[in-house]
Amino acid sequence: MSQKQYNKWLILSAVVIGSIMGPIDGSIVNIAMPEFTKIFHTNITTVSWVSMTYLLVLNSLMMTFGRLGDMMGYKKLYQYGLLTFSISSAILSLSVNIYMLIIMRAFQAIGAGMLMY
């Protein structure tokens, strides 16, 4: 396989992974909500903000990222989005309390918004 073909498949893989992770992440956390109440010793109302924060931030920034993509280029925006999403996901997994989890979900939604623009 030539280097050009290898790069083409590498780029396609990155785009597919990024495009799938944003929408999946919006709803997959709903399965873990009962467990979050036990782990963080809080009620379901507080835990529901984990999902709501993600959806609110994501939906409120979609038009902004569309315009930003027009101005700075979609490739660069996608790369920043993938980086933001990946770093925030890693930090999110280290959350020590429910409030850190909620705040990091907001940053994760910012990255997902850049991926979906």
VEXLUMRO-617614 format. One line per 3 residues: number of its first residue (from 1); their letters; for each residue x, y, z of N, C-alpha, C. Coordinates in steps of 0.02 Angstrom, whole numbers. Layout:
<pts>
NUM) A) X,Y,Z,X,Y,Z,X,Y,Z | ...;
</pts>
This chain:
<pts>
1) MSQ) 42,-59,0,0,0,0,45,62,0 | 30,108,-43,71,168,-48,56,215,10 | 101,263,19,93,312,74,30,353,64;
4) KQY) 13,370,3,-46,411,-12,-110,373,7 | -113,308,-10,-171,267,8,-176,257,83 | -119,248,116,-118,241,188,-144,304,222;
7) NKW) -123,362,199,-146,425,228,-221,434,218 | -246,413,159,-317,419,145,-358,379,195 | -337,318,210,-373,276,257,-365,300,329;
10) LIL) -308,329,345,-297,357,411,-343,417,423 | -348,460,373,-392,518,378,-465,496,383 | -485,448,342,-554,423,345,-569,394,413;
13) SAV) -523,356,441,-534,327,508,-543,380,561 | -502,433,559,-508,487,608,-575,523,602 | -597,535,541,-661,569,531,-719,526,553;
16) VIG) -717,462,538,-771,417,558,-775,411,634 | -719,402,666,-718,396,740,-745,460,772 | -721,517,749,-744,581,777,-818,593,764;
19) SIM) -841,575,706,-911,586,688,-958,540,727 | -935,482,744,-976,435,782,-977,451,856 | -920,473,883,-915,483,955,-958,539,982;
22) GPI) -965,593,945,-1005,650,969,-1077,631,983 | -1113,604,933,-1183,585,945,-1192,529,996 | -1147,480,994,-1153,425,1042,-1145,450,1113;
25) DGS) -1098,496,1123,-1084,521,1189,-1142,561,1218 | -1185,587,1176,-1242,625,1200,-1293,584,1238 | -1298,520,1220,-1350,479,1252,-1322,421,1293;
28) IVN) -1261,401,1282,-1235,342,1315,-1229,351,1391 | -1221,412,1413,-1213,425,1485,-1278,412,1523 | -1334,412,1488,-1398,400,1521,-1401,330,1553;
31) IAM) -1365,283,1525,-1364,216,1552,-1330,215,1621 | -1280,258,1630,-1241,258,1691,-1269,302,1747 | -1322,338,1734,-1348,385,1785,-1363,353,1852;
34) PEF) -1396,296,1855,-1408,266,1921,-1343,249,1959 | -1293,229,1921,-1228,214,1953,-1194,278,1978 | -1201,333,1940,-1172,397,1961,-1202,420,2027;
37) TKI) -1266,407,2038,-1296,427,2102,-1263,390,2160 | -1245,327,2149,-1212,288,2202,-1139,309,2211 | -1104,318,2155,-1032,334,2159,-1021,402,2190;
40) FHT) -1060,452,2169,-1049,520,2193,-1095,539,2251 | -1135,492,2276,-1178,504,2335,-1221,566,2325 | -1258,567,2271,-1301,625,2256,-1368,599,2229;
43) NIT) -1413,645,2215,-1478,625,2191,-1481,626,2114 | -1533,597,2087,-1539,591,2014,-1548,659,1980 | -1577,707,2016,-1585,774,1987,-1518,806,1972;
46) TVS) -1472,801,2017,-1405,828,2005,-1369,789,1950 | -1376,724,1951,-1343,682,1900,-1372,695,1831 | -1435,713,1826,-1465,727,1760,-1432,786,1726;
49) WVS) -1399,829,1764,-1363,885,1734,-1303,863,1693 | -1278,803,1705,-1223,776,1666,-1244,771,1593 | -1303,745,1581,-1329,738,1513,-1355,805,1486;
52) MTY) -1391,842,1528,-1420,905,1505,-1366,956,1486 | -1312,959,1524,-1259,1006,1509,-1229,992,1441 | -1216,929,1427,-1188,909,1363,-1233,932,1306;
55) LLV) -1297,916,1311,-1343,933,1257,-1354,1008,1249 | -1358,1044,1305,-1367,1116,1302,-1307,1151,1269 | -1248,1134,1291,-1187,1165,1263,-1179,1146,1189;
58) LNS) -1189,1083,1173,-1182,1060,1104,-1230,1097,1058 | -1293,1099,1077,-1343,1131,1034,-1336,1207,1030 | -1314,1237,1083,-1307,1310,1082,-1247,1334,1042;
61) LMM) -1198,1291,1031,-1138,1311,994,-1135,1287,922 | -1184,1249,899,-1181,1221,831,-1176,1276,777 | -1217,1327,782,-1214,1380,731,-1149,1419,736;
64) TFG) -1125,1429,796,-1062,1464,806,-1004,1426,773 | -1003,1361,782,-949,1321,753,-957,1316,677 | -1017,1319,652,-1026,1320,580,-996,1383,550;
67) RLG) -1008,1439,581,-979,1502,557,-903,1503,567 | -880,1478,623,-808,1474,636,-773,1430,585 | -806,1376,565,-779,1333,513,-774,1369,446;
70) DMM) -823,1412,431,-819,1453,370,-760,1500,372 | -746,1528,431,-694,1578,437,-624,1548,440 | -614,1495,479,-546,1469,489,-532,1404,452;
73) GYK) -582,1374,424,-573,1312,388,-599,1252,427 | -633,1208,393,-665,1152,427,-614,1100,450 | -560,1093,414,-509,1044,434,-478,1063,501;
76) KLY) -460,1126,508,-429,1150,570,-479,1146,628 | -542,1164,615,-593,1161,667,-604,1089,689 | -605,1043,641,-613,972,658,-555,947,700;
79) QYG) -495,966,682,-436,945,720,-438,972,792 | -455,1035,800,-462,1064,867,-518,1028,906 | -572,1013,871,-627,978,904,-608,909,928;
82) LLT) -572,872,886,-550,805,905,-502,809,964 | -459,857,963,-412,867,1019,-449,885,1083 | -495,933,1079,-534,954,1137,-576,896,1164;
85) FSI) -608,860,1120,-650,804,1140,-609,750,1174 | -551,734,1146,-509,681,1174,-480,700,1242 | -454,760,1247,-425,782,1311,-478,787,1365;
88) SSA) -536,816,1348,-589,822,1398,-616,754,1418 | -617,706,1371,-639,638,1389,-591,605,1437 | -527,616,1427,-477,587,1472,-483,618,1542;
91) ILS) -490,684,1546,-498,717,1610,-564,698,1642 | -615,690,1602,-681,671,1625,-679,604,1662 | -639,559,1638,-634,493,1670,-601,497,1739;
94) LSV) -569,553,1754,-536,561,1819,-577,604,1868 | -640,616,1852,-682,659,1894,-686,633,1965 | -677,679,2012,-679,660,2083,-746,676,2116;
97) NIY) -785,719,2084,-852,733,2110,-899,748,2052 | -963,753,2068,-1014,762,2016,-1007,829,1980 | -983,880,2015,-977,946,1985,-921,948,1934;
100) MLI) -866,913,1948,-813,907,1899,-837,869,1838 | -878,818,1849,-906,779,1794,-950,823,1749 | -990,864,1780,-1035,908,1742,-995,960,1702;
103) IMR) -946,991,1733,-905,1041,1699,-865,1011,1642 | -837,953,1652,-798,921,1599,-843,897,1542 | -905,880,1557,-952,863,1503,-966,923,1460;
106) AFQ) -966,983,1490,-975,1044,1450,-916,1053,1402 | -855,1042,1426,-796,1047,1382,-798,993,1328 | -821,934,1347,-826,881,1298,-877,899,1244;
109) AIG) -930,932,1263,-981,953,1215,-954,1007,1167 | -909,1049,1192,-877,1098,1149,-838,1063,1094 | -799,1012,1114,-761,974,1065,-807,937,1016;
112) AGM) -861,908,1041,-909,873,998,-942,921,950 | -956,981,972,-985,1032,928,-939,1049,870 | -874,1053,885,-826,1065,831,-822,1007,783;
115) LMY) -833,947,807,-831,888,764,-893,885,719 | -949,908,744,-1012,902,706,-1031,964,667 | -1000,1020,682,-1017,1085,653,-1070,1079,602;
</pts>
